[in-house]
Amino acid sequence: MSKILVVDDEPKSVRLLRLRLEEMGHLLLEAGSVAEASKVLAHELVDLMITDVRLPDGSGIELVGRAREQQSSLPIIVITAYGDIRDAVEAMRRGAAEYVTKPFELEAMALLAERVLESASIRAEHSYLVSEMLEGEREVTLTGQSPAMDRVRQLVQKVAATRSTVLLLGESGTGKGLVAQAIHTSSTSRARPLVKVNCPGIPAQLFESELFGHMKGSFTSAHESRKGKFELAGKGNIMLDEISEIPLELQPKLLQVLEDRCFTRIGGSAEVKVEARVIAATNRDLKAMVDGGQFRKDLYYRLNVFLIELPPLRERKQDIPETAMHLLTHVAASCGLWAEGISDEAMGSLTAYHWPGNVRELRNILERALVLAGGGMVDNEHLPIEIQEPEIGISTGADTFRGQVEQFKRRVLVEALMASGWSKKDAALGLGLSQRALSHYVAKYDLDHYRSGSTPPKPS
């Protein structure tokens, strides 16, 4: 369903357009003046604007310029009752897509609106593909000289030369997206798109359409045919991030795509050939999910053709100095700051820390530290207290078995909360607990004190 703003002070014209456009399944917004239209555009993202030239408080030509400032890619159709070619030229110069003269045939206007909307959709798709290709061309560096990272780099180079399906396993923040990018840029399809699909971010009811596309009229809001992510990837690569979250009912179709290398769009009958290589990634134990009936066994084995396991940062601490300096350089560039480096004391603290959030957490900590330092040298004082003094608030005096268990529980909870930015929802998900259970433990161990830097009481 497209959202269309009609700007006209003639109620009859608006009423006729409303009836026809809503009949076609579009949502119509109305404005009777330049001021009203500007107000709508400030609060609503619209897919198309149709405006009259003559408005009570100004010109529709001026509104074209304002609208393009508010929503730069907005397609606009200008209507004039006078057929003045100068108005048409000026409207097009300011960014209008089309112009029509009054009186116009209602059906012709409806068809024009459909054509402009379709053209805008094609431009957006082209822009997406170009951005994906540019992303695929950027330099990718997998830092670290540990044996574990040497192994990852070797596997990346081996599989990049093939079209084999890849499964990336690793904790959250270990760099699965970066490894997928490295596979893409090292492959023969590096000039083609790497299309990334964030599986948890897609509503279940839209999953099939998002991956495989749909034909116009195939369901209520399918007002135009759209390609899915597999088609957009073409002969490139498609990364299915957090593949564990794909709905169980859609898994058979994905399995069929991987086996037969073709699919049909929703509402379509023609087969679409799949040429993209699939790179799947997850931070969950897919084998355990298979055993628990949450993931199809046949799909698991079809995805697990070429496995690359990414080690957590805590298991390759020798890589932390090189990784930290590499990240600091990139963070400084993105923040517009100069980075002199990291002091020996700060580097010692970074190396000693457990890093429950892995490389992603390290990057975020370094960005915060660099901002606090105002550029220049990152020192120990710029790091969070839990990294300066990793044992703060964690009792080390528990000498009973029960006390040591309680101490371990609290450490795990604190690390999970810190890694999630103190989001109890995300921490609970990572720990496999309900939010209610996590809240119980937070209250039991008085962990909110730890959040503010205070030392929580020793466990009883």
N, C-alpha and C positions, 0 to 999 in steps of 0.2 A: 504494500500500500504506500503510495507516494503522497506527500503532504504538499498541497499547492496553495499558494497565497494569491488571491485575486484582489487587486487594488482598483476600485472603481466607485464613483459616487452615484452611479445610476443603479438603483435597486433591481430594476427589471433585468438588466444585463447580468448582474451578479446571480440573480435567482436562476436564470436559464443555464448559466455555466455550472452553478452548483448542482442542479438536477442531473445534467449530463455527466459531469465529472464524477459525482458520487455514484452514479449508475455504473460507471466504469471501475468503481472500487477505490477511488482516491478520496483522501480526506481534504476538505476545503476549509481554508481560513480566509476571513474577509477583513478588508480595511478600506475606509472611504477617503483617506487622505494620505499625504506624505508622512505626516507625523504619526498617524496610526500604524502605517506600514513599517516605519522605522522601529516603533515600539515592539511590534510583533517579531521583527527580525532580530531584535536584541534578546528575545526570550525563547524563540523557537528556531530550530534548524529545519528549513524547508527545502523541498526538492525542486520546486519550480515556482517562479513568480510571474504572474500575468498582470500587467499594469496599463491603465489608460494614460494617454499623454496629458490630457487636461484634468487636473485635480483641484479641489477648492483652495488648497494652501500652497500650490506650487506645481511644478512640471514633473510628469512621469519620467522625462529624460534625466532630470536631476536625481530622481529617486533611483534610477539605474545605477548611477555612480555611487550613491550612498549604500545601496544594497550590496554592491560588489565589494565595498570596503568592509561591510559587516560580515558577509559570507562570500569569500573570494571566488568560489567555484559555482556559485548559484546561477543556473540558466534562467534567462528572462525573455519573455515575449512582450513586446510593446504593441499597444493598440492605438491607432489614431483614426479619428473620424474625418480627417481632412486630406489624407493622401499626400501630405507634404513630404517630398523626398528628402528635404533637409532634416526633418525630424527623424526620419528613418536612418539616415547616414550618421547623425549625431548619436542616436540610440545605439547603433552598432559599434560606433567608435568607443562608447563608454562601457561596452561589454554585453549588450543585448544579443541573444542568440538569433531571434527572428522578430519580424514586425508584420502586422496585418492591418488592413484598413476597414473601418466601419462603412456600411454594415457588413458583417461577416456571417457565413453559414455556420450554425452551431456545430454540425458534424465535422466540418472542415477544421474548426478550431480545436475540437476534441482530438482529431487525428494529428494535428500539428503538435498539441501538447504531448501526446504519446511519443511522437517522433523525437521531440526535443529531450524528453525524459530518457529515452533509449540512447540517444547520442551522448548524453551526460553520463549514463551508466558505462558506456563503452570507453569514454575518456577516463573515467575513474579506474576502470579495469586496466587500461593501458598504463596509467600512472602507477598503479600497484605493481604491475609486472616490471616496469622500469626500476622502481625503488628496490624490488627484490633482487634484480640483476646487479644493481649498484652495490647492494649490501653483500652480495656474493663475491664481488670483486675486491672487497677490502682485505687487507692483510690480516691473517689470523696467526697468533703466536700462542703455542701451548708451552707455557713456561715450566721450568723445573728439570733438574738433572738426575732425579732419583730413578732407580731401576723401574719403579712403577710407571712413571711418566715416560720413560724411554720406551717401555712396552706399549703404552697407549699410542705414542707417535708412530711406532712401527706398524701397529695394527691399522691406524688411519691410512698410512701410505699404501698398505697392501689392499685394503678394501676399496680405496678411492679409485683404483685402476679397474674396478669391476662395476657391475650393476647389481650386485648382491644386496639383499635386504639387510639392514643393520639394526641391531638392538643395543641401545645404550642404557646401562644400569649404573646407578650411583645415587648417593644421598642428595638431598636438595642443596643446591649451591655448589656442586662439584664441577660444573662447567659443561654439562651435557649439550647445551646449545652451542657452545664454542667448538666442541668436538664435531658436532654436525656441520658447522660452518667450515671447519678444517677439511672434513671429508669432501664437502662440496667444492671448495676452492682448489683442492688437489685433484679433482676429477676432470674428465674430458668434457663434462657438461657445465663447467664453471661459468661459461658465458650465458647460461640459461638460468631461470629462476630457482632459488631455494625458497619454497613456500612453507612457512611455518604455521602450524595449526596448534593452538592452545586448547587441548581437548576439554579441560575443566571449565573454560570460559564460554562454551557453546551450550545454550539451552538444549535439553534432550530432544525436544520436539523439532528442533532445527538442524540437528546433527547430520541427518542424511542429506538434506538440501545443501548444507555448508560444504560437505565433502564431495558430493556427486552432482550437485546442481538440480535444476528443475525446469520444466516447461511451463510456459504461460498458461494459466488457468488450471494447473494441476492441483492446487489447493486454494483456499479462500483468499490469501494475500499474495498469491503468485500472479501479479499483474504483468509480469514480463519474464521471458526466459532468462535464466542465469546459469553461467558455468560454475561448477564447483571447484574446490581447491585442487583436486586431482587434474582437472583439465587445465587450470591455470599454470600448474607446474610443468605441463608439456613434457619435454624430454629432459627436464631438470631433475631436481630432487624435492621430495616433500617430507618434512619433519612432523611427525605426529607426537607432540610433546605431552607427557603424562598420558600415555596410551592406556594406562590402567583405568582411566575415567571414562572410556568410551562405553556408551550404554550397551548392556548385554544383548538387547534385541537387535542392535545394529551390527554386532560382531560377525554374524554369518555373512552379511553382505561384504564386509571388509575382507573376510577370508576368501570369498569368491573373487574379489578384485585381485588379491594377491596371487591366487591360483590361476585364474583364467585371463588375467591382465585386461579385463574389459568390464564395463558396467553400463547400465541404462540410467538416464536421468529420471527423477520423479516425474511421472506423467508422460514419459517418452517411450518409444519403442525401438529406436535405432541404438545399436551398440556403440559405445565410445571406447576406443582403445586406450589403455593405460600404458604410458611410456616412462613415467617418472619412477625413480628409485625411491623406496620407502625407507626412511630412517625413523625408527620408533624409540622413544625414551621414556623412562619412568624412574621414580625414586622408591617404588614399592616392590615387594617380593611377588613377582607374577606367578611363580611356581606355587607359593602359598595361596594366592588368590585362586589358582586353578583347583587346588585341593579343597578350597572352601566353596567352590561352585560360583565364584564371582567373575571368573574369566574363562573363556573357552580353551580347552586343552589344545584342540587342533589349531586355533589361531595363535596360541603361545608358541607352538613348535614352528609354525609358518613364519612368525616374526623372528624367532631365535635362530636365524641362519648364520649370522656373523655377529658374535657377542663381543662387546667392548665394555669392560667394567671400570668405572672411574674411581680411583682411591680417594677416600676422604683426606682432607688437608692434615688432620692430626696424625695420619699414618705416613706422612712424607714431610716431616718438619724441616728437613734439610732444604726443601724447596721454598720455604716461606720467605727468606730474604730476597731471592731473585723475583719471586712472584709479587712480593710487596712493592719492590722498586718498579716493576713493570706496571702494576696497577696505579701506583702513585703518579707516574708520568701521564697516564691516560686520564686519571681523575683531574690532575692539574690543568690539562688541556681543556677538558669539558667545563671546568669551573672558571676558566680564565685566570688562573693563579700560577705563580712561579713556584716550583718545588725544588728546593736545594737537596733534599734527601731525608733520611730517617736516622736519628741519632742512634749510637750503639746501645744506649740504655733502652730506648723505645723498641729497637729491633729485638733486643733480648726479651722484652715483655711480649712482643708479638710472637716470637718463636716458642715461648713457654706456654702460651695460651692453648686451650683445648680446641677451639674453633668448631663449635657445634653447627654453625651455619656455613662452614667451609669457605670457599673463595668468595662467594657473594657477600658473606659477612665481613670478610677482610676488606673487600672493596669499600663497603659502606662505612666501616670504621675509619679507613684512611681518608675518605672524603670528609667526614666530620672533623678528623684531626687536622687536615690541611686547612679547612675553613677556620678552625679555632686558632691555628698558628698564623693565619693571615698570609699564607704562602711561606716560602723559605723552608726552614728545617722543622720537621715534625719531631717533637720531643715526647718524653714519657708523660709529661703533664697534660699533653693534648689527647691522651688515650683515655677511654672509660676506666673507671675505678676497678671494674672486674678484670680488666686486662693488666692494669698496673699491679694489682694485688689479687691474683686469681683465687687465693684461698680466703678472701675476706668474706665473713658471714658464714663460712662452712666450718662447723665444729670439727676439730681434729682430736678432741680428747675422749671420744667415745671408745670405751675399752670393752664393752660388752658386745656380744653378737648382735643383739637387737639394736643397740646404739649405732653400730657400724652400718646395719641395714638401713636405719632411718637416715643416717648421714648420706648414704649413697642415694636414697630416694630423693632427698632434698637437692642434692647436687644435680641429678638428672632433670628434675623439675625446673630448677633455676636456669640451667643451660638451655633447655627447650624454650623457656619464656624469653630469655635474652635473644636467642636466635630468631625468634618470631617478632622481635620489636615489642615484646610484652603483649602481643595479641593472644589472648587466652583461647580464642577459636582456633587459630593456626597451631598453637602449641599443643592443644588437645588432639588435633588431627594428626600431628606428627608423632605423638606419643601413643596414639591408638586409644585415647580415653574420650569419654563424653565430656562436654563442657561442664556439666554439673559435677562430675567426679574431679575434674581439675580444680574447679572452684573450691571443692571440699579440701583438697590438699593444700591449696594456696592459703586457705584460712587456718588449717591445722598447723602448718609450719610457719605461719605469719610471714609469707614471702613478699607481701606488698612492701614491707619495710626494706627488703633487699632492693626493690625497684628504685627507691629513692636514695639508695646508697648507705642506709643504716644497716647495722649488723643485726640479723634476725636472731631471736633467742635460740639457745641450743635445743635440739629435739629432746622431748621427754622420753 
